[in-house]
Amino acid sequence: MHPADPLPQGDLDALVIGAGVVGCAIARRLALEGARVAILERGADILDGASKGNSAILHTGFDAPTGSLELACIRAGHAEYLEIRERLGLPLDRAGALVIAWTEAEAAALPALMAQARANGVGDIEPLDAADLRAAEPALSHRAVAGFRVPGESLIDPWSAPLAYLAQALAHGATLARGTEVTGGAFDGARWRIETPRGALRARRVVNAAGLHGDRVDRLLLGEAGFAIRPRKGQFVVFDKPAAALARHILLPVPNEITKGVVVCRTVWGNLLVGPTAEEQTDRDRADLVPATLAALAARGAEILPALGGHAVTASYAGLRPATERKDYVITTAAGGSYLSVGGIRSTGLSAALGIAAHVAGLCGAPGAWAAPAELRWPRVANLAEGAPRDWQAPGHGGIVCHCEQVTRREILGALDGPLGAQSLAGLKRRTRATMGRCQGFYCTAAIARLTEGRLAQPMVGADG
């Protein structure tokens, strides 16, 4: 059994609850400001909640509510990702997006959406007629009526980004405790005492970034919550890698009041996805796949790109977004500013995470609240994206274990080591993409089980992946 992450001792400047992409980004920002930070995660590994399933798009905020906190965080997060990504080894596919109207009614909504984009600071959009759309996307259905291009929309790796954020936090003294659920706590006017099954922690500030359980944590620690989580499930289908050549851009529908709609885009790993759906449910932990819904998604993809009908679906997945009754993020303070609640971070959390972190740091008094390090460290994460050097291309990798995704023995062993080493098969997948190719682990699972034996907190036998 992999040893448990140690609990930090002594007084903390900040305790972050939840190691999703937002929690990881907040831990990073506070650690870079000089705070002594710990991050707690109830799951076996980081990114086990809402952050494990999304469309992997770095949004510009062109369609976010004008003047909203969400827009401000997306814009700041987008800019900071572009600024830091090379130093952390993070990929970027500057695909750009096409917003496509499929009916005359949708086409009539385009001018207002373009005006909103410009009001949101995204001024490089370009209107397109039907002929322009077909020139930009030769495989696109001829039923497309009109649209516009958003050049700044990009594709990223949704798992290596928070991994890098947290790795940089740990490099600046932060600590991580996985498998550690908050069960209670109290504030004495100077410090919080946070209870867990593994012991208590003391912190001057608590940041609740618990995502799908954020309102429950608020009620547990404050006695009330200013929002209510309404889980929204999104299902996706993934087509095999040859299908990626059919889409040059991120293909977006005209959004509505509820959802951005079904997206078709390639991924940085070289395949093509269609999704998500937007389904309200009460369960906060399970995102079940529904065969009929997946078939409908595949059919919708073929309506958008007719040639997609000749390509195979190799995978499907679902995620939950922590939506609330509001259309904006809910970031508030309590207990004299010693408690910060970061709630309602919906589908844009990946794009906004760094911006949310900067906003939270500002609420904590940064810069200046702590003594920031004179020089920053920039740990790099392993590249998994197509189009950049991969480990299998370098000598001494020990052989390829997962042939579908070309994952080496060295990559798997490296992902198991260190303070951020994977503690579950799902965590290993997100660090390496092992078992995530066309065979879905049929050929490599036994070899991975041998390599991980005795090294995972959640062993592969009986794991849900």
TIBANU-366371 format. One line per 2 residues: number of its first residue (from 1); for each residue x, y, z of C-alpha. Coordinates in nm, 2 decimals. Layout:
# residues N
NUM> X:Y:Z | ... .
//
This chain:
# residues 465
1> 0.00:0.00:0.00 | 0.13:0.35:-0.09 .
3> 0.19:0.55:0.23 | -0.06:0.82:0.30 .
5> 0.03:1.18:0.24 | 0.15:1.33:0.57 .
7> -0.07:1.59:0.74 | 0.11:1.92:0.78 .
9> 0.20:2.02:1.14 | 0.18:2.36:1.30 .
11> -0.01:2.67:1.20 | -0.09:2.73:0.83 .
13> -0.14:3.06:0.66 | -0.40:2.90:0.44 .
15> -0.58:2.57:0.41 | -0.74:2.49:0.07 .
17> -1.02:2.23:0.06 | -1.04:2.05:-0.27 .
19> -0.77:1.95:-0.52 | -0.95:2.01:-0.84 .
21> -0.81:2.25:-1.10 | -0.93:2.56:-0.90 .
23> -0.79:2.43:-0.57 | -0.46:2.35:-0.73 .
25> -0.44:2.69:-0.89 | -0.53:2.86:-0.56 .
27> -0.27:2.66:-0.37 | -0.01:2.76:-0.63 .
29> -0.09:3.13:-0.62 | -0.09:3.15:-0.24 .
31> 0.24:2.95:-0.22 | 0.40:3.19:-0.47 .
33> 0.29:3.48:-0.25 | 0.48:3.32:0.03 .
35> 0.20:3.17:0.23 | 0.24:2.84:0.42 .
37> -0.03:2.63:0.24 | -0.18:2.29:0.26 .
39> -0.44:2.14:0.03 | -0.68:1.87:0.14 .
41> -0.85:1.63:-0.11 | -1.12:1.38:0.00 .
43> -1.06:1.16:-0.30 | -0.78:0.91:-0.36 .
45> -0.61:1.15:-0.59 | -0.62:1.50:-0.72 .
47> -0.88:1.59:-0.99 | -1.12:1.31:-0.87 .
49> -1.42:1.54:-0.88 | -1.55:1.79:-1.14 .
51> -1.21:1.84:-1.29 | -1.17:1.48:-1.42 .
53> -1.41:1.53:-1.72 | -1.43:1.84:-1.94 .
55> -1.38:1.95:-2.30 | -1.02:2.07:-2.25 .
57> -1.08:2.41:-2.41 | -0.90:2.73:-2.30 .
59> -1.17:2.99:-2.34 | -1.13:3.36:-2.41 .
61> -1.46:3.45:-2.24 | -1.61:3.59:-2.55 .
63> -1.96:3.46:-2.45 | -1.93:3.50:-2.07 .
65> -2.18:3.73:-1.90 | -2.05:4.09:-1.96 .
67> -1.93:4.25:-1.64 | -1.93:3.92:-1.45 .
69> -1.67:3.79:-1.21 | -1.66:3.48:-1.43 .
71> -1.55:3.69:-1.73 | -1.29:3.87:-1.53 .
73> -1.14:3.54:-1.41 | -1.15:3.38:-1.75 .
75> -0.97:3.67:-1.91 | -0.71:3.68:-1.63 .
77> -0.67:3.30:-1.64 | -0.64:3.28:-2.01 .
79> -0.37:3.55:-2.01 | -0.17:3.39:-1.73 .
81> -0.18:3.04:-1.89 | -0.03:3.19:-2.20 .
83> 0.23:3.36:-1.99 | 0.35:3.06:-1.78 .
85> 0.28:2.75:-1.99 | 0.62:2.72:-2.16 .
87> 0.80:2.73:-1.83 | 0.58:2.46:-1.69 .
89> 0.59:2.24:-2.00 | 0.22:2.28:-2.08 .
91> 0.08:2.24:-2.43 | -0.13:2.48:-2.64 .
93> -0.31:2.41:-2.96 | -0.41:2.75:-3.10 .
95> -0.70:2.60:-3.30 | -0.93:2.90:-3.28 .
97> -1.31:2.84:-3.27 | -1.59:2.88:-3.52 .
99> -1.93:2.97:-3.37 | -2.18:2.82:-3.62 .
101> -2.54:2.89:-3.68 | -2.74:2.60:-3.82 .
103> -3.07:2.78:-3.87 | -3.18:3.13:-3.97 .
105> -3.30:3.19:-3.62 | -2.96:3.11:-3.48 .
107> -2.80:3.33:-3.75 | -3.01:3.62:-3.64 .
109> -2.86:3.58:-3.29 | -2.50:3.61:-3.42 .
111> -2.47:4.00:-3.43 | -2.57:4.02:-3.06 .
113> -2.32:3.75:-2.97 | -2.04:3.92:-3.16 .
115> -2.13:4.25:-2.99 | -2.10:4.07:-2.66 .
117> -1.76:3.93:-2.75 | -1.63:4.28:-2.83 .
119> -1.78:4.42:-2.51 | -1.59:4.13:-2.33 .
121> -1.26:4.25:-2.47 | -1.24:3.98:-2.75 .
123> -1.22:4.21:-3.05 | -1.04:3.99:-3.30 .
125> -1.36:3.80:-3.41 | -1.44:3.77:-3.78 .
127> -1.79:3.72:-3.92 | -1.82:3.44:-4.17 .
129> -2.09:3.35:-4.43 | -2.17:3.00:-4.54 .
131> -1.90:3.00:-4.81 | -1.64:3.12:-4.56 .
133> -1.73:2.85:-4.32 | -1.68:2.58:-4.58 .
135> -1.35:2.73:-4.68 | -1.24:2.73:-4.32 .
137> -1.37:2.38:-4.25 | -1.39:2.17:-4.57 .
139> -1.55:1.87:-4.39 | -1.83:2.09:-4.24 .
141> -2.19:2.01:-4.33 | -2.33:2.24:-4.60 .
143> -2.63:2.30:-4.37 | -2.43:2.56:-4.18 .
145> -2.58:2.90:-4.24 | -2.33:3.16:-4.10 .
147> -2.09:3.21:-3.81 | -1.79:3.39:-3.68 .
149> -1.43:3.30:-3.59 | -1.28:3.35:-3.24 .
151> -0.90:3.31:-3.30 | -0.81:3.30:-2.93 .
153> -0.99:2.99:-2.83 | -0.74:2.71:-2.78 .
155> -0.70:2.35:-2.68 | -0.50:2.24:-2.38 .
157> -0.44:1.93:-2.16 | -0.69:1.96:-1.87 .
159> -0.50:1.74:-1.64 | -0.13:1.84:-1.69 .
161> -0.23:2.20:-1.61 | -0.35:2.15:-1.26 .
163> -0.08:1.89:-1.20 | 0.18:2.16:-1.29 .
165> 0.00:2.42:-1.07 | 0.02:2.19:-0.77 .
167> 0.37:2.08:-0.85 | 0.48:2.44:-0.84 .
169> 0.29:2.50:-0.51 | 0.47:2.20:-0.36 .
171> 0.81:2.33:-0.49 | 0.74:2.64:-0.28 .
173> 0.66:2.46:0.04 | 0.29:2.37:0.01 .
175> 0.17:2.03:0.13 | -0.09:1.79:-0.01 .
177> -0.31:1.54:0.18 | -0.52:1.31:-0.03 .
179> -0.78:1.08:0.11 | -0.85:1.34:0.37 .
181> -1.21:1.46:0.41 | -1.31:1.76:0.62 .
183> -1.55:1.64:0.89 | -1.58:1.96:1.10 .
185> -1.42:2.27:1.22 | -1.44:2.59:1.42 .
187> -1.30:2.94:1.42 | -1.18:3.09:1.75 .
189> -1.14:3.44:1.62 | -0.77:3.40:1.52 .
191> -0.74:3.05:1.37 | -0.95:2.77:1.22 .
193> -0.93:2.42:1.36 | -1.03:2.18:1.08 .
195> -1.11:1.83:1.17 | -1.04:1.52:0.95 .
197> -1.04:1.15:1.02 | -0.67:1.16:1.02 .
199> -0.63:1.45:1.27 | -0.69:1.82:1.31 .
201> -0.52:2.11:1.13 | -0.48:2.48:1.22 .
203> -0.49:2.76:0.97 | -0.54:3.14:0.98 .
205> -0.75:3.12:0.66 | -0.96:2.85:0.50 .
207> -1.04:2.85:0.13 | -1.33:2.62:0.03 .
209> -1.27:2.50:-0.33 | -1.46:2.18:-0.28 .
211> -1.65:2.20:-0.61 | -1.94:1.96:-0.62 .
213> -1.95:1.96:-0.24 | -1.88:2.32:-0.19 .
215> -2.21:2.42:-0.04 | -2.19:2.12:0.20 .
217> -1.85:2.23:0.33 | -1.99:2.58:0.38 .
219> -2.27:2.45:0.59 | -2.04:2.22:0.78 .
221> -1.80:2.50:0.87 | -2.02:2.81:0.87 .
223> -2.36:2.66:0.95 | -2.51:2.80:0.62 .
225> -2.43:2.82:0.25 | -2.49:3.11:0.02 .
227> -2.55:2.89:-0.28 | -2.68:2.54:-0.37 .
229> -2.49:2.30:-0.60 | -2.71:2.17:-0.88 .
231> -2.49:1.90:-1.05 | -2.50:1.92:-1.43 .
233> -2.38:1.61:-1.61 | -2.20:1.63:-1.94 .
235> -2.14:1.32:-2.15 | -1.88:1.30:-2.43 .
237> -1.79:1.06:-2.71 | -1.43:1.03:-2.84 .
239> -1.36:0.93:-3.19 | -1.04:0.75:-3.30 .
241> -0.74:0.95:-3.40 | -0.79:0.96:-3.78 .
243> -1.11:1.16:-3.72 | -0.91:1.45:-3.58 .
245> -0.81:1.56:-3.94 | -1.18:1.64:-4.00 .
247> -1.18:1.95:-3.77 | -0.94:2.24:-3.81 .
249> -1.11:2.45:-3.55 | -1.31:2.41:-3.23 .
251> -1.67:2.39:-3.37 | -1.91:2.57:-3.13 .
253> -2.29:2.60:-3.16 | -2.48:2.92:-3.08 .
255> -2.51:2.90:-2.69 | -2.83:2.92:-2.50 .
257> -2.93:3.02:-2.15 | -2.85:2.67:-2.01 .
259> -2.54:2.55:-2.19 | -2.27:2.63:-2.44 .
261> -2.41:2.33:-2.64 | -2.24:2.04:-2.81 .
263> -1.89:2.10:-2.92 | -1.69:1.92:-3.18 .
265> -1.31:1.95:-3.16 | -0.99:1.76:-3.18 .
267> -0.78:1.72:-2.87 | -0.41:1.78:-2.79 .
269> -0.38:1.40:-2.78 | -0.47:1.36:-3.14 .
271> -0.83:1.23:-3.13 | -1.17:1.41:-3.17 .
273> -1.45:1.46:-2.92 | -1.81:1.55:-2.94 .
275> -2.00:1.68:-2.63 | -2.10:1.77:-2.37 .
277> -2.47:1.72:-2.29 | -2.62:1.93:-2.01 .
279> -2.83:1.71:-1.78 | -2.94:1.82:-1.44 .
281> -2.92:1.55:-1.17 | -2.90:1.52:-0.79 .
283> -2.61:1.28:-0.75 | -2.28:1.47:-0.69 .
285> -2.04:1.18:-0.73 | -2.17:0.96:-1.01 .
287> -2.18:1.06:-1.38 | -2.33:0.75:-1.55 .
289> -2.30:0.70:-1.92 | -2.63:0.64:-2.11 .
291> -2.59:0.45:-2.44 | -2.88:0.62:-2.61 .
293> -2.74:0.96:-2.53 | -2.39:0.86:-2.65 .
295> -2.54:0.74:-2.97 | -2.72:1.07:-3.01 .
297> -2.40:1.26:-2.96 | -2.22:1.05:-3.22 .
299> -2.51:1.12:-3.46 | -2.50:1.49:-3.39 .
301> -2.12:1.49:-3.46 | -2.19:1.33:-3.80 .
303> -2.45:1.59:-3.87 | -2.19:1.86:-3.82 .
305> -1.91:1.67:-3.99 | -2.07:1.41:-4.22 .
307> -1.75:1.22:-4.28 | -1.74:1.15:-3.91 .
309> -2.00:0.88:-3.97 | -1.73:0.66:-4.12 .
311> -1.51:0.68:-3.81 | -1.51:0.47:-3.49 .
313> -1.60:0.59:-3.15 | -1.32:0.45:-2.92 .
315> -1.42:0.60:-2.58 | -1.68:0.78:-2.39 .
317> -1.68:0.96:-2.06 | -1.89:1.19:-1.84 .
319> -1.82:1.47:-1.60 | -2.02:1.68:-1.35 .
321> -2.02:2.06:-1.34 | -2.08:2.23:-1.00 .
323> -2.35:2.46:-1.13 | -2.57:2.66:-0.89 .
325> -2.89:2.86:-0.91 | -2.68:3.16:-1.03 .
327> -2.52:3.24:-1.36 | -2.20:3.37:-1.21 .
329> -1.93:3.24:-0.98 | -2.00:3.27:-0.61 .
331> -1.68:3.38:-0.44 | -1.75:3.52:-0.09 .
333> -1.58:3.58:0.24 | -1.69:3.51:0.60 .
335> -1.56:3.50:0.96 | -1.39:3.84:0.92 .
337> -1.23:3.74:0.59 | -1.07:3.43:0.74 .
339> -1.29:3.20:0.53 | -1.33:3.22:0.15 .
341> -1.59:3.02:-0.04 | -1.52:2.96:-0.41 .
343> -1.85:2.82:-0.55 | -2.04:2.78:-0.87 .
345> -1.73:2.73:-1.09 | -1.91:2.58:-1.38 .
347> -1.78:2.46:-1.72 | -1.53:2.75:-1.75 .
349> -1.33:2.65:-1.44 | -1.03:2.51:-1.64 .
351> -0.99:2.84:-1.83 | -1.06:3.06:-1.52 .
353> -0.86:2.87:-1.26 | -0.55:3.09:-1.26 .
355> -0.77:3.41:-1.26 | -0.98:3.27:-0.98 .
357> -0.66:3.21:-0.78 | -0.54:3.56:-0.84 .
359> -0.88:3.70:-0.72 | -0.87:3.48:-0.41 .
361> -0.51:3.59:-0.33 | -0.63:3.95:-0.36 .
363> -0.91:3.88:-0.11 | -0.64:3.74:0.12 .
365> -0.44:4.07:0.10 | -0.18:3.96:-0.16 .
367> 0.06:4.09:-0.26 | 0.21:4.19:0.06 .
369> 0.03:3.95:0.30 | 0.33:3.72:0.32 .
371> 0.70:3.73:0.23 | 0.71:3.61:-0.13 .
373> 1.01:3.41:-0.24 | 1.28:3.61:-0.41 .
375> 1.31:3.36:-0.70 | 1.04:3.12:-0.83 .
377> 1.09:2.76:-0.92 | 0.93:2.62:-1.24 .
379> 0.89:2.24:-1.23 | 0.80:2.10:-1.57 .
381> 0.54:1.83:-1.63 | 0.57:1.55:-1.88 .
383> 0.43:1.62:-2.22 | 0.15:1.40:-2.35 .
385> 0.04:1.61:-2.64 | 0.08:1.53:-3.01 .
387> 0.31:1.76:-3.20 | 0.58:1.79:-2.93 .
389> 0.85:1.54:-2.82 | 0.73:1.24:-2.63 .
391> 0.92:1.01:-2.39 | 0.90:0.72:-2.63 .
393> 1.12:0.91:-2.87 | 1.40:0.94:-2.61 .
395> 1.65:0.66:-2.54 | 1.63:0.45:-2.22 .
397> 1.26:0.46:-2.17 | 1.24:0.09:-2.07 .
399> 0.99:-0.01:-2.34 | 0.64:0.10:-2.44 .
401> 0.37:-0.03:-2.21 | 0.06:0.13:-2.36 .
403> 0.10:0.11:-2.73 | -0.23:0.29:-2.82 .
405> -0.10:0.61:-2.64 | 0.27:0.52:-2.67 .
407> 0.32:0.54:-2.29 | 0.66:0.42:-2.17 .
409> 0.76:0.22:-1.86 | 0.97:0.52:-1.76 .
411> 0.66:0.75:-1.77 | 0.45:0.52:-1.56 .
413> 0.72:0.47:-1.30 | 0.78:0.85:-1.29 .
415> 0.41:0.92:-1.25 | 0.42:0.70:-0.93 .
417> 0.71:0.88:-0.77 | 0.74:1.19:-0.56 .
419> 0.49:1.39:-0.34 | 0.25:1.41:-0.64 .
421> 0.28:1.04:-0.74 | -0.04:0.88:-0.86 .
423> -0.24:0.70:-0.59 | -0.51:0.54:-0.81 .
425> -0.54:0.40:-1.16 | -0.75:0.70:-1.26 .
427> -0.48:0.93:-1.13 | -0.22:0.74:-1.33 .
429> -0.43:0.77:-1.64 | -0.45:1.14:-1.61 .
431> -0.07:1.17:-1.57 | 0.02:0.93:-1.85 .
433> -0.29:0.85:-2.07 | -0.21:0.48:-2.02 .
435> -0.52:0.27:-2.10 | -0.70:0.57:-2.26 .
437> -0.64:0.47:-2.63 | -0.84:0.27:-2.87 .
439> -0.81:-0.06:-2.68 | -0.91:0.10:-2.35 .
441> -0.65:-0.09:-2.16 | -0.73:-0.44:-2.30 .
443> -0.36:-0.51:-2.38 | -0.17:-0.31:-2.12 .
445> -0.38:-0.34:-1.80 | -0.19:-0.65:-1.68 .
447> 0.15:-0.49:-1.73 | 0.03:-0.17:-1.55 .
449> -0.10:-0.38:-1.26 | 0.24:-0.54:-1.22 .
451> 0.42:-0.20:-1.23 | 0.18:-0.04:-0.97 .
453> 0.16:-0.34:-0.73 | 0.19:-0.21:-0.38 .
455> 0.23:0.15:-0.49 | -0.13:0.28:-0.51 .
457> -0.34:0.40:-0.22 | -0.64:0.27:-0.42 .
459> -0.51:-0.06:-0.58 | -0.61:-0.15:-0.93 .
461> -0.81:-0.46:-0.82 | -1.17:-0.33:-0.79 .
463> -1.07:0.02:-0.90 | -1.33:0.20:-1.12 .
465> -1.07:0.37:-1.33 .
//
